[in-house]
Amino acid sequence: MTLWQTSLTYRVWVWLCNVYEDSALHRILAAVGRWCSEQIEDSRVLRPLCREGAVAREWRESLLCRLLSVLVNLPGTLLHAWYKAWNLTFEGSFFARLAFDMGDNASIAQFWCIAALWCIPYERWNNAYSFLTGVLLLLLFYAGAMRTGRRLEVDRVGVYPVLLLASVALAVVFSYAPGLSSRFLIYHVSAALLTLITVSAVRNGEDLKRLCAGAAVCVGGTGAYGIVQRLQGVKVNPSYVDLKVNAGMPGRVYSIFDNPNTFAQVLLLLLPLVLALVITAKHWQWKVIAAGIFCVGGMAMAMTYSRAAWVGLACSMAVFVFLWKPKLLPAFIALCVLAVPFLPTTVLNRILTITNTADSSTSSRVSLYRAAIEVIKRSPLTGAGLGTAATQEYIREFNLYHDKAPFVHAHNFYLEVWIQMGLLGVTGFVGSMLWNIKNAARAVRHSGPSVGRTVAAAAASAMCGAMVCGLADFLWNYPRVLCIFWFTFAMAIAGVKVCTEEAKYFLFR
């Protein structure tokens, strides 16, 4: 027996679990859970999610997919041919073998990059870090491919993200201010590199847990600093909160970021991955550490007072339970309802202001939405140009925005993507989200308990939360958050990949 199993806390926990299992509440919730699970299994909502879809099937066999795969893998193919011709020379070199080993374990390098880069304070952050990291990871992957022949898996990324990346390039070409748009191109290229490498570098459940651990380091570090901020006292910033409607609300924590909404968006994207780590960790010590990090991140999320992120996280957790274990959905809803009276007064009051038009933060969005819609009316196909700077210039030039506060972005994910990248861009974006969530849901339903299944459900739920949060905010305003967003997107694909490989293993075993 372990030290934990002999402790008083463990015995009390076992006793409470036994009392609960013998209670009427457990029997009622179990019955409702079984009914809920049966309804979901036979529902018209879930059945379409379980079909792969014609677009996904056609993409893998399409000429465009094969061509892109050849192009992005050309350096690796040439290096592999070079290795086969001179393998004795390379294997005799210590530095060559070191490069091969590092490249073959690109997920380890990515873990250290995530842990280091995403905890850099805003004042010391440079957007070039993301691009340089993407290039470094790509070179490491090519180094590993030189010996093993591994390939960058363009086919797994899907057609919609490729369509979105094409719209990014076109948004620079047709931009109202090409000079302002061109510098934003590198941010999206960095995110694309991170997505492709994450999907291709993951080989098994251990790689997935390693990357989830990187996310946990970010959540734990930034979350702990956010709590320290709150304890030390955060000055109330009138630009972040309407003091007339939110009287008595403390200052909103922002951790290492310069904005509480940005901090909340990072937590929204990464907290589900930390939850996946709690579930999949093998040893109870790591489970406790991961659970502690999740609680720290949750507390920090509450202290951001970001309403859109709160709603997004609630939806994310509900979707996770729905995908991972549907029979627990009634219990989850019951716990959420029971928790409401115990929420701090400031949190409850903040929630009640979501639909309050007297709140300047809420009412100001109306003017932002009108300006964005005017841009769409004028340039529905091409938009104003890539990046917030180009859209600001367009709106200023045609006098489309009329409010005291400056126009930063549309405060709506879908409108902002449309005014930046046009119709092709918003189609690619929405298509990418729905395709990824659908694939993850299908993999979760058809897979047994595994790391891949849990991570796929967690990452897909994070995407759902981001889409809900995106109704009232724009998550790509900061390039670092842009990369975190696409990292989470890639984790869903990687989880599906691991599920598929595990299914093949057990099928041909």
C-alpha positions in Angstrom: 0.0 0.0 0.0 1.2 3.5 -0.8 1.5 6.3 1.7 -1.6 8.0 0.3 -3.7 4.8 0.8 -2.7 4.6 4.5 -3.5 8.2 5.2 -6.5 9.5 7.1 -7.5 11.7 4.2 -7.8 8.7 1.9 -9.9 6.7 4.5 -12.2 9.7 4.9 -12.5 10.0 1.1 -13.3 6.3 0.7 -16.0 6.6 3.4 -17.6 9.6 1.7 -17.6 7.7 -1.6 -19.3 4.7 -0.1 -21.9 6.9 1.6 -22.6 8.6 -1.7 -22.9 5.3 -3.6 -25.5 4.0 -1.1 -27.5 7.2 -1.2 -30.8 8.0 -3.1 -29.1 10.9 -4.8 -26.6 8.6 -6.4 -29.3 6.3 -7.7 -31.3 9.2 -9.1 -28.3 10.8 -10.8 -27.2 7.4 -12.2 -30.6 6.7 -13.6 -30.8 10.1 -15.2 -27.3 9.7 -16.5 -28.1 6.4 -18.2 -31.2 7.9 -19.8 -29.2 10.9 -21.0 -26.5 8.6 -22.4 -29.1 6.5 -24.3 -30.7 9.6 -25.7 -27.4 11.0 -26.9 -26.4 7.7 -28.5 -29.6 7.6 -30.5 -29.9 11.4 -31.2 -30.1 13.1 -34.5 -27.5 15.5 -33.3 -24.7 13.0 -32.7 -25.3 10.7 -35.6 -24.2 13.3 -38.2 -21.1 13.9 -36.1 -20.2 10.3 -36.4 -20.0 10.4 -40.2 -16.6 11.4 -41.7 -18.0 13.6 -44.5 -17.3 13.7 -48.2 -15.1 16.8 -48.0 -12.7 15.1 -45.5 -12.5 11.9 -47.6 -11.9 13.8 -50.9 -9.2 16.0 -49.4 -6.8 13.2 -48.5 -6.9 11.8 -52.1 -7.0 15.2 -53.8 -4.3 16.5 -56.1 -3.9 19.6 -54.0 -3.2 17.6 -50.8 -0.7 15.4 -52.5 1.1 18.4 -54.1 1.3 20.3 -50.8 2.5 17.2 -49.0 5.3 16.8 -51.6 6.3 20.5 -51.3 6.5 20.7 -47.5 8.2 17.3 -47.2 10.7 18.0 -50.0 13.5 19.1 -47.7 13.0 16.0 -45.5 12.9 13.7 -48.5 16.1 15.1 -49.9 17.8 14.9 -46.5 16.6 11.3 -46.1 18.0 10.4 -49.5 21.3 12.0 -48.4 21.3 10.0 -45.2 20.8 6.7 -47.0 23.7 7.5 -49.4 26.1 8.5 -46.5 24.5 6.7 -43.5 27.9 5.3 -42.2 29.3 8.8 -42.2 26.4 10.3 -40.4 26.1 7.5 -37.8 29.8 8.0 -37.1 29.3 11.6 -36.1 28.2 12.3 -32.5 26.6 15.6 -33.5 24.6 14.1 -36.4 23.3 11.4 -34.1 22.4 14.0 -31.5 20.5 16.0 -34.1 18.7 12.9 -35.2 17.7 12.0 -31.7 16.5 15.5 -30.9 14.5 15.6 -34.1 13.0 12.2 -33.5 11.7 13.6 -30.2 10.3 16.9 -31.4 7.5 16.8 -28.9 10.0 17.1 -26.0 11.5 20.2 -27.7 8.0 21.6 -28.1 7.2 21.1 -24.5 10.2 23.2 -23.4 9.3 25.8 -26.0 5.8 26.1 -24.7 6.9 26.1 -21.1 9.4 28.9 -21.7 7.8 31.1 -24.3 4.2 31.2 -23.0 5.4 32.4 -19.6 7.4 35.4 -20.8 6.0 38.7 -19.5 4.3 41.0 -21.9 7.0 43.7 -21.5 9.7 41.2 -22.6 7.7 39.4 -25.3 8.6 39.8 -29.0 6.3 38.4 -31.7 9.3 37.1 -33.5 9.7 34.4 -30.8 6.8 32.5 -32.2 8.1 32.4 -35.7 11.7 31.5 -34.6 10.3 28.7 -32.5 8.3 27.4 -35.4 11.3 27.4 -37.7 13.4 25.7 -35.0 10.9 23.0 -34.5 10.6 22.5 -38.2 14.4 22.1 -38.6 14.3 19.6 -35.7 11.6 17.6 -37.4 13.5 17.6 -40.7 16.6 16.4 -38.7 14.6 13.5 -37.3 13.1 12.8 -40.7 16.5 12.6 -42.2 17.1 9.2 -40.5 13.6 7.9 -40.1 11.8 9.2 -43.2 8.9 10.7 -41.2 6.7 13.1 -43.0 4.8 16.3 -42.2 1.2 15.1 -42.2 -0.6 17.7 -44.4 -3.5 15.3 -45.0 -4.4 15.3 -41.4 -4.6 19.1 -41.1 -7.6 19.1 -43.5 -8.8 21.3 -46.3 -10.4 24.1 -44.3 -7.3 25.2 -42.5 -5.5 25.2 -45.9 -8.3 27.3 -47.3 -8.0 29.7 -44.3 -4.2 30.0 -44.8 -4.8 30.8 -48.5 -7.3 33.5 -47.5 -4.6 35.0 -45.2 -2.3 35.4 -48.2 -5.0 36.8 -50.4 -6.0 39.3 -47.6 -2.5 40.8 -47.9 -2.6 41.0 -51.7 -6.1 42.7 -51.7 -5.6 44.7 -48.5 -6.6 48.3 -48.3 -3.2 48.9 -46.7 -0.8 46.2 -47.8 2.1 47.6 -45.9 0.1 47.3 -42.6 -1.1 43.8 -43.5 2.2 42.3 -44.5 3.6 42.2 -41.0 0.6 40.2 -39.8 1.3 37.6 -42.4 4.3 36.2 -40.4 2.1 35.7 -37.3 -0.3 33.4 -39.2 2.6 31.6 -40.8 4.0 31.0 -37.3 0.7 29.6 -36.2 0.5 27.4 -39.3 4.0 26.0 -38.6 3.1 25.2 -35.0 -0.1 23.5 -36.1 1.6 21.3 -38.7 4.5 20.3 -36.5 2.3 19.5 -33.5 0.1 17.2 -35.5 3.1 15.5 -37.2 5.3 15.3 -34.1 2.8 13.5 -31.9 3.1 9.7 -32.2 1.4 8.3 -29.1 -0.4 9.1 -25.9 2.8 10.0 -24.0 3.6 12.8 -26.5 0.1 14.1 -26.0 0.5 14.1 -22.2 3.9 15.8 -22.6 2.3 18.7 -24.6 -0.6 18.9 -22.1 2.1 19.2 -19.4 3.5 22.2 -21.3 0.1 23.8 -21.3 -0.1 23.1 -17.5 3.2 24.9 -16.9 1.7 27.9 -18.7 -1.5 27.8 -16.7 0.2 27.1 -13.4 2.8 29.9 -13.8 0.5 32.6 -15.2 -2.4 31.6 -12.9 -0.3 31.7 -9.7 1.0 35.1 -10.7 -2.5 36.3 -11.3 -3.6 35.2 -7.8 -0.5 37.0 -6.4 -1.6 40.1 -8.2 -5.0 39.9 -6.6 -3.6 39.4 -3.1 -1.3 42.4 -3.6 -4.1 44.5 -5.0 -4.8 45.4 -8.6 -5.7 48.9 -9.5 -9.2 49.3 -11.0 -8.8 50.3 -14.6 -11.9 52.3 -15.8 -11.1 51.2 -19.4 -11.7 47.6 -18.4 -14.8 48.0 -16.4 -17.8 50.3 -16.1 -17.6 51.5 -12.5 -21.2 52.8 -12.5 -22.6 49.3 -13.2 -19.9 47.3 -11.5 -19.5 49.3 -8.3 -17.4 47.6 -5.7 -15.7 45.2 -8.2 -12.0 44.7 -7.5 -9.3 45.2 -10.1 -9.2 42.6 -12.9 -6.0 40.5 -12.9 -4.0 40.2 -16.1 -1.0 38.2 -14.9 1.9 38.5 -17.4 -0.3 39.8 -20.1 -1.4 43.4 -20.6 -5.1 42.8 -20.7 -7.4 40.7 -18.4 -9.4 39.5 -21.5 -6.2 38.2 -23.1 -5.3 36.3 -20.0 -8.8 34.8 -19.7 -8.6 33.7 -23.4 -5.3 31.8 -22.7 -6.9 30.1 -19.7 -10.0 29.2 -21.7 -7.9 27.5 -24.4 -5.5 25.6 -22.1 -7.6 24.7 -19.0 -9.4 21.8 -20.8 -5.9 20.3 -21.7 -4.9 20.5 -18.0 -8.1 18.7 -17.1 -7.2 16.0 -19.7 -3.8 15.7 -17.9 -5.6 15.2 -14.6 -7.6 12.3 -16.0 -4.8 10.6 -18.0 -1.9 10.9 -15.5 -0.8 7.5 -14.3 0.4 8.3 -10.8 -1.7 10.0 -8.2 1.1 12.5 -7.4 0.9 13.9 -10.9 -2.9 13.8 -10.8 -2.8 15.9 -7.6 -0.3 18.4 -9.1 -2.4 18.7 -12.3 -5.6 19.1 -10.3 -4.0 21.8 -8.2 -2.9 23.6 -11.4 -6.4 23.3 -12.8 -7.8 24.9 -9.6 -5.2 27.7 -9.7 -6.2 28.4 -13.3 -9.9 28.3 -12.5 -9.4 30.8 -9.6 -7.3 33.1 -11.9 -10.0 32.9 -14.6 -12.6 34.0 -12.0 -10.4 37.0 -11.1 -10.1 38.2 -14.7 -13.9 39.1 -14.6 -14.0 38.3 -18.3 -17.7 37.5 -18.9 -17.2 36.1 -22.5 -14.4 33.8 -21.3 -16.6 32.6 -18.3 -19.4 31.7 -20.6 -17.0 30.1 -23.0 -15.4 28.0 -20.2 -18.8 26.8 -18.9 -19.7 25.7 -22.4 -16.3 24.1 -22.8 -16.7 22.0 -19.7 -20.3 21.0 -20.6 -19.1 19.9 -24.1 -16.2 17.9 -22.5 -18.5 16.0 -20.3 -20.9 15.5 -23.2 -18.2 14.0 -25.3 -16.1 12.2 -22.7 -18.8 10.6 -20.5 -22.4 11.7 -21.4 -24.0 9.9 -18.5 -22.3 12.4 -16.1 -24.0 15.4 -17.8 -26.9 15.6 -15.4 -24.6 15.5 -12.4 -22.4 18.2 -14.0 -25.4 20.5 -14.6 -26.7 19.8 -11.0 -23.3 20.8 -9.5 -23.2 24.0 -11.6 -26.7 25.0 -10.4 -25.8 24.2 -6.8 -22.6 26.1 -7.0 -24.3 29.4 -8.1 -25.3 30.5 -4.5 -21.7 30.0 -3.3 -20.2 32.3 -5.9 -18.7 35.6 -4.7 -21.1 38.6 -4.9 -18.8 40.4 -7.3 -18.8 37.4 -9.7 -22.6 37.1 -9.6 -23.0 40.9 -10.2 -20.6 40.7 -13.1 -22.5 37.8 -14.6 -25.8 39.8 -14.4 -24.2 42.6 -16.5 -23.9 40.4 -19.6 -27.2 41.6 -21.0 -27.2 45.0 -19.3 -27.0 47.6 -22.0 -26.3 50.2 -19.3 -22.8 48.7 -19.1 -20.6 50.7 -21.4 -18.6 47.6 -22.3 -21.8 45.9 -23.5 -23.3 48.9 -25.2 -20.1 49.9 -27.0 -20.1 46.7 -28.9 -23.1 47.8 -30.8 -21.1 50.6 -32.5 -18.3 48.1 -33.2 -20.6 45.6 -34.8 -22.2 48.3 -37.0 -18.8 49.5 -38.2 -17.8 45.9 -39.0 -21.0 45.2 -40.9 -20.4 48.4 -42.9 -17.0 47.1 -43.9 -18.6 43.8 -44.9 -21.2 45.6 -47.0 -18.5 47.5 -48.8 -16.0 44.7 -49.3 -17.7 41.3 -48.7 -15.4 39.2 -50.7 -12.0 40.6 -49.9 -12.5 42.4 -46.6 -10.4 45.4 -45.6 -7.1 43.5 -45.2 -5.2 41.2 -42.9 -4.6 42.5 -39.4 -6.3 44.9 -37.1 -4.1 47.8 -38.3 -5.5 47.6 -41.9 -9.1 47.4 -40.7 -8.6 50.4 -38.4 -7.2 52.4 -41.3 -10.1 51.3 -43.6 -12.7 52.3 -41.0 -11.0 55.6 -40.2 -10.7 56.5 -43.9 -14.4 55.9 -44.7 -15.6 57.2 -41.3 -17.5 54.0 -40.4 -17.1 54.2 -36.6 -18.7 56.7 -34.4 -18.0 56.4 -30.7 -15.7 57.9 -28.0 -13.6 54.8 -27.5 -11.1 54.0 -30.3 -11.8 51.1 -32.7 -9.3 48.3 -31.9 -11.2 45.3 -33.3 -14.8 44.2 -33.8 -15.1 42.3 -30.5 -16.6 39.5 -32.4 -14.5 36.6 -33.8 -16.6 36.0 -36.9 -17.0 39.6 -37.9 -13.4 40.4 -37.4 -12.2 37.4 -39.5 -14.7 38.5 -42.2 -13.6 42.1 -42.3 -9.9 41.0 -42.4 -10.0 38.1 -44.8 -13.3 38.4 -46.6 -15.8 35.7 -47.3 -13.2 33.0 -48.1 -11.5 33.6 -44.7 -14.7 33.4 -42.6 -15.7 30.3 -44.5 -12.3 28.6 -43.9 -12.4 29.6 -40.3 -15.9 28.3 -39.5 -15.3 25.3 -41.6 -12.0 24.5 -39.7 -13.7 24.7 -36.3 -16.7 22.6 -37.2 -14.6 20.0 -39.1 -12.2 19.6 -36.2 -14.9 19.4 -33.6 -16.8 16.8 -35.7 -13.7 14.7 -36.2 -12.9 14.7 -32.5 -16.5 13.8 -31.6 -16.5 10.9 -34.0 -13.1 9.7 -32.7 -14.3 10.0 -29.1 -17.5 8.0 -29.7 -15.7 5.2 -31.6 -12.7 4.8 -29.3 -12.3 3.2 -25.9 -10.8 4.8 -22.9 -7.3 6.2 -23.8 -5.2 9.3 -23.7 -6.0 10.1 -27.3 -9.7 10.0 -26.7 -9.5 12.2 -23.6 -7.2 14.8 -25.2 -9.3 14.9 -28.3 -12.4 15.6 -26.2 -10.6 18.2 -24.2 -9.2 20.1 -27.2 -12.5 20.0 -29.1 -14.3 21.3 -26.0 -11.8 24.2 -25.8 -12.6 25.0 -29.5 -16.3 25.1 -28.7 -15.6 27.4 -25.7 -13.5 29.7 -28.0 -16.3 29.8 -30.6 -18.8 30.8 -27.8 -16.4 33.4 -26.4 -15.8 34.7 -29.9 -19.4 36.0 -30.1 -18.3 38.9 -27.8 -14.5 39.0 -28.3 -11.7 38.5 -30.8 -9.2 35.9 -29.7 -6.5 36.6 -32.3 -5.8 40.2 -31.3 -2.4 39.1 -29.8 -0.1 36.9 -31.9 0.8 34.8 -28.8 -2.8 33.9 -28.2 -3.1 33.2 -32.0 -0.4 30.5 -31.7 -2.0 29.1 -28.5 -5.3 28.9 -30.3 -3.9 26.9 -33.2 -1.9 24.7 -30.8 -5.1 23.7 -29.1 -6.7 23.2 -32.5 -3.7 20.9 -33.4 -4.1 19.0 -30.2 -7.6 17.9 -31.2 -6.3 16.6 -34.5 -3.4 14.9 -32.8 -5.8 13.2 -30.3 -7.8 11.9 -33.2 -4.6 10.7 -34.9 -3.6 8.7 -31.7 -7.1 7.2 -31.5 -6.9 6.1 -35.1 -3.4 4.6 -34.6 -4.5 2.8 -31.5 -7.6 1.4 -33.3 -5.3 0.1 -36.1 -3.0 -1.5 -33.5 -5.7 -3.4 -31.8 -7.3 -4.4 -35.1 -4.2 -6.0 -36.5 -2.8 -7.3 -33.3 
